[in-house]
Amino acid sequence: MTTTTEFINNVDAAIRQRIADAGEGEPASFIGYQGTLMEAGFGGQSPIYSSVREARRVSDLQDNTWATAPAGVFHWWDTGNPYGAVAFGTQQRGRELLTAHEMFPYRRAFGSLGLGVGFVHIETLDAVMGRYIGWSHRYGALAIQATPTFVEDEDGYDDDYEEDWDEDDD
């Protein structure tokens, strides 16, 4: 089973690999490919679902209120398109999410990782995603071993987070 820390590290590795594969060219963004991003979090060792909506249908949703979600779960939205949307809750109480969204290249969001991927508070994401469907411990057949890796301070962020991601950039 993948831990929260492994999931986030796998996503970071997938972003770095996409950049490396692009060479001198423009790397492909993860915007519009949230399912691919979530599967990358499991190290690419996952079933490939044709859409986020397909993965959601077999993910055993627990509740339709994001306020009840613990950290280390997947959050699901009905966006009105055939694909749906998903994000991964990383912070305590699941309020900080990791996802791909067009807001990251254009607007300031806490902790942008590049290629349209970043961290954002659920209230911000919920305002732009559509109708919240619920949360689950699984992405399709894949499960996370919930291990909170970030500790919120009084402003709701882990101020040491940047340092954790820059260790191998020396």
PEDA-V733283 format. One record per backbone hydrogen bond with DSSP energy under -1.0 kcal/mol. NH is the residue of the N-H (numbers start at 1). CO is the residue of the C=O. If there is no record, write none. Layout:
# PEDA-V733283
nh:NH co:CO
nh:NH co:CO
This chain:
# PEDA-V733283
nh:2 co:143
nh:7 co:3
nh:8 co:4
nh:9 co:5
nh:10 co:6
nh:11 co:7
nh:12 co:8
nh:13 co:9
nh:14 co:10
nh:15 co:11
nh:16 co:12
nh:17 co:13
nh:18 co:14
nh:19 co:15
nh:20 co:16
nh:21 co:17
nh:22 co:18
nh:25 co:22
nh:30 co:115
nh:33 co:30
nh:37 co:33
nh:38 co:34
nh:39 co:35
nh:40 co:36
nh:41 co:37
nh:42 co:39
nh:43 co:40
nh:44 co:39
nh:46 co:44
nh:53 co:83
nh:55 co:51
nh:56 co:52
nh:57 co:53
nh:59 co:56
nh:62 co:135
nh:68 co:65
nh:69 co:66
nh:72 co:89
nh:74 co:136
nh:75 co:87
nh:76 co:134
nh:77 co:85
nh:78 co:131
nh:85 co:77
nh:87 co:75
nh:88 co:98
nh:89 co:73
nh:90 co:96
nh:91 co:96
nh:94 co:91
nh:95 co:92
nh:97 co:120
nh:98 co:88
nh:99 co:118
nh:101 co:116
nh:104 co:101
nh:107 co:103
nh:113 co:117
nh:114 co:117
nh:117 co:114
nh:118 co:99
nh:120 co:97
nh:122 co:95
nh:125 co:121
nh:126 co:122
nh:127 co:123
nh:128 co:125
nh:129 co:125
nh:131 co:78
nh:133 co:76
nh:134 co:76
nh:135 co:63
nh:136 co:74
nh:139 co:142
nh:142 co:139
nh:144 co:137
nh:145 co:2
nh:153 co:157
nh:156 co:153
nh:161 co:158
nh:164 co:160
nh:165 co:161
nh:166 co:162
nh:169 co:166
